[in-house]
């Protein structure tokens, strides 16, 4: 598989992932609405948003690490095919 030489910006990838996983912010939005409606502490909404961002950052780091594991080239192997010897 061909790989590009451009490795994207971490923050650009983070913003794209946040947009793609916007439904994970629903608990934070619900807790924020409950803060204004029922007067519960706003810290619950802040913690939910922080957890949302931390989970996405952790997922990005794991996927980046897994991608780098596949970059190691295979060592050259001995040709054991007798018909392809020059």
Helices and strands as residue ranges (DSSP letters): H 10-20, G 22-25, H 26-38, H 43-69, G 82-84
